[in-house]
Amino acid sequence: MTGTWICSNPAWVDLVIFNQDGTFRRAQGDEGRWTFEEGILTLHWNKWPEETLKLEDANEFRGKPRGGHPHAEVVLHRCS
């Protein structure tokens, strides 16, 4: 799970760096803590509502943004 991922969110696209200590940050500065349990990645943003993403395969997570359009999707793809 640790490393650099590209995240596509309805509001933005950016690199997200996941650290072994359970923290993460966007290249643009937003940050928070992450948890991963039973195939579910939860992003606990410091300034934004949390997001829950499901593991699709070893290199991809997908989920719905909180309060977003029902057809909107958040996607994380592994970069490194």
Secondary structure, DSSP 4 states (H G I P E B T S, - for coil): --EEEEEEETTEEEEEEE-TTSEEEETTS-EEEEEEETTEEEEEESSS--EEEEEEETTEEEEPPTT--TT--EEEEE--
